[in-house]
């Protein structure tokens, strides 16, 4: 009977009738509180619905019933990450890897968390291992064939950048873009790396490429404006940063950089207003 109930839940999921699937899952868990698979399904469903607090409760129940289930530990880590409970998420992903060393998704997620929480050396350990587990990119393949590997190269580039390994960061971003040539974040971060390497013209080219792909990408306009300001191309810098402000008026960084350019142009009253807006 339980298997029939689970099949019914899966059918509801396939039909995208998520609320009905959740209701059926809750009923199944209530009737069978020791069924780890039922709790696993319910936790994954709530995670898909964005109901992370509930998902945490159900994932915790799953790992309590099956502490050596690598998939359950992984899902628990995903939910904890959504909730901003990074230390607990790290422990869950590490437990998943301990149970299943080849679980590449756990290596990736763990590396991303460690990079974002300021631990680039530890992040590189897991991200580089993930790249070894993933299929090796074929130089003869068409661009865009492997967005997952592309994203791992992207985060590996971020970790290298954070630790000051700029040449390695540049190479990782280029690898990422070879596999996913429309990733505006990778172009933006490659631009930041080239700028840090003392190559402002090349950096500007990457920022412009990001903008050509996504004209609504405010971060690239800010970085373009900063690079142009550094080269004393103040009028062009002003245009770029004004566009960033137009796209996202709530970014303090945009107003601050706008004020810097206005100050350089001796438009002091406008600069003061922009600084005040940044402080707001």
Helices and strands as residue ranges (DSSP letters): H 2-14, H 18-31, H 36-48, H 52-65, H 70-82, H 86-99, H 104-116, H 120-133, H 147-162, H 166-179, H 184-196, H 200-213, H 218-230, H 234-247, H 252-264, H 268-279
